[in-house]
Amino acid sequence: MEENKKTSFTNILKYLAVFASITIIGFLILTYQNKQNNPEIKGVTEQKQEETVKANPYSVIYQGEDTKNALELLKSKENVVTKQSSFGEYVNEINGIKGGTDNKYWIFYVNGKMSEVGADDYVTKSLDTIEWKFE
């Protein structure tokens, strides 16, 4: 009789362990799927990444796009004021920060190197990283 109680108790524990395991696995699967499919969570992540990139107002970074010049891409992404000179169009202001302040100006770099041509003449490639620095 006592062995039957032990066997019954052991069986109940086994069933509870299996049930708990299935419940935990199901919960983990549902949680993972909700994170993948929830646009609010994705949006927050993307917004945080964008805020991180824009945290420094004296630097603007973006990827090049095949056949578009650096200046037109900058204008499509930021609030930009340009001026004409005998050398062509140049960037005077980005997002309210004006060139000439403290003898600093907006200079653009391609893949970490200062460009040797104007932004309106530089046709970007999709693998280019364009950075504007206020220096």
C-alpha positions as CSV (number, residue, x, y, z in Angstrom):
1,M,0.0,0.0,0.0
2,E,2.8,2.4,0.9
3,E,4.6,1.6,-2.4
4,N,1.4,2.5,-4.3
5,K,1.4,5.9,-2.5
6,K,5.0,6.5,-3.4
7,T,4.4,5.4,-7.0
8,S,1.4,7.7,-7.3
9,F,3.2,10.6,-5.7
10,T,6.2,10.0,-8.1
11,N,3.9,9.9,-11.1
12,I,2.2,13.2,-10.0
13,L,5.6,14.8,-9.6
14,K,6.5,13.7,-13.1
15,Y,3.3,15.0,-14.6
16,L,3.8,18.3,-12.8
17,A,7.4,18.6,-14.1
18,V,6.3,17.9,-17.6
19,F,3.4,20.4,-17.4
20,A,5.7,23.1,-15.9
21,S,8.3,22.5,-18.6
22,I,5.7,22.8,-21.4
23,T,4.2,26.0,-19.8
24,I,7.6,27.6,-19.5
25,I,8.6,26.7,-23.1
26,G,5.3,28.0,-24.4
27,F,5.7,31.3,-22.4
28,L,9.2,31.8,-23.8
29,I,8.0,31.1,-27.4
30,L,5.1,33.6,-27.1
31,T,7.3,36.3,-25.5
32,Y,9.9,35.9,-28.3
33,Q,7.2,36.1,-31.0
34,N,5.6,39.2,-29.5
35,K,9.0,41.0,-29.5
36,Q,9.6,40.1,-33.1
37,N,6.1,41.1,-34.3
38,N,5.4,44.1,-32.1
39,P,6.0,47.4,-34.1
40,E,6.0,49.4,-30.9
41,I,9.0,47.6,-29.6
42,K,10.8,47.7,-32.9
43,G,10.0,51.5,-33.2
44,V,11.4,52.2,-29.8
45,T,14.6,50.3,-30.7
46,E,15.0,52.2,-34.0
47,Q,14.2,55.5,-32.3
48,K,16.9,54.9,-29.6
49,Q,19.4,54.0,-32.3
50,E,18.6,57.2,-34.2
51,E,18.8,59.3,-31.0
52,T,22.2,57.8,-30.4
53,V,23.5,58.8,-33.8
54,K,22.1,62.4,-33.5
55,A,23.3,62.8,-29.9
56,N,26.3,64.9,-31.2
57,P,24.9,68.1,-32.9
58,Y,28.4,68.8,-34.3
59,S,28.5,65.6,-36.4
60,V,26.1,64.2,-39.0
61,I,26.6,60.7,-40.3
62,Y,24.7,58.9,-43.1
63,Q,25.2,56.2,-45.7
64,G,25.8,57.0,-49.3
65,E,23.3,56.0,-52.0
66,D,24.3,55.1,-55.5
67,T,24.1,58.0,-58.0
68,K,23.2,60.7,-55.4
69,N,25.6,63.4,-54.4
70,A,26.6,64.0,-50.8
71,L,24.9,67.4,-50.7
72,E,21.5,66.2,-52.0
73,L,21.5,63.3,-49.4
74,L,22.4,65.8,-46.6
75,K,19.5,68.0,-47.6
76,S,17.1,65.1,-47.6
77,K,18.1,64.1,-44.1
78,E,18.8,67.4,-42.2
79,N,17.8,71.0,-42.1
80,V,20.5,72.6,-44.3
81,V,21.3,76.2,-45.4
82,T,23.7,76.5,-48.4
83,K,25.4,79.4,-50.1
84,Q,26.8,79.8,-53.6
85,S,30.4,80.7,-54.2
86,S,32.8,80.8,-57.1
87,F,33.7,77.2,-56.2
88,G,30.0,76.0,-56.2
89,E,27.4,75.4,-53.5
90,Y,28.7,75.0,-49.9
91,V,27.1,74.1,-46.6
92,N,26.8,77.1,-44.3
93,E,24.5,75.7,-41.7
94,I,23.2,72.3,-40.5
95,N,20.4,72.0,-38.0
96,G,20.8,75.6,-36.8
97,I,24.6,75.4,-36.3
98,K,26.1,78.1,-38.6
99,G,29.6,78.0,-40.2
100,G,32.0,80.7,-39.2
101,T,31.1,80.4,-35.5
102,D,34.4,80.3,-33.5
103,N,36.2,79.9,-36.9
104,K,34.6,76.5,-37.4
105,Y,32.9,75.3,-40.6
106,W,31.1,72.2,-41.8
107,I,33.6,69.9,-43.4
108,F,32.6,66.6,-45.0
109,Y,34.4,63.3,-44.9
110,V,34.0,60.1,-47.0
111,N,34.9,56.9,-45.3
112,G,36.9,58.8,-42.6
113,K,38.9,60.9,-45.1
114,M,38.3,64.6,-45.8
115,S,36.8,65.0,-49.2
116,E,38.9,66.6,-51.9
117,V,35.8,67.8,-53.9
118,G,32.7,69.7,-53.0
119,A,29.7,67.9,-51.6
120,D,27.6,68.8,-54.7
121,D,30.3,67.1,-56.9
122,Y,30.9,64.0,-54.9
123,V,28.6,61.2,-56.2
124,T,28.2,58.7,-53.3
125,K,28.2,54.9,-53.4
126,S,26.0,52.7,-51.2
127,L,29.1,51.6,-49.3
128,D,30.2,55.1,-48.5
129,T,29.9,56.6,-45.0
130,I,29.5,60.3,-45.2
131,E,30.2,62.4,-42.1
132,W,29.9,66.2,-41.7
133,K,31.9,67.6,-38.9
134,F,31.8,71.1,-37.4
135,E,35.5,72.0,-37.0
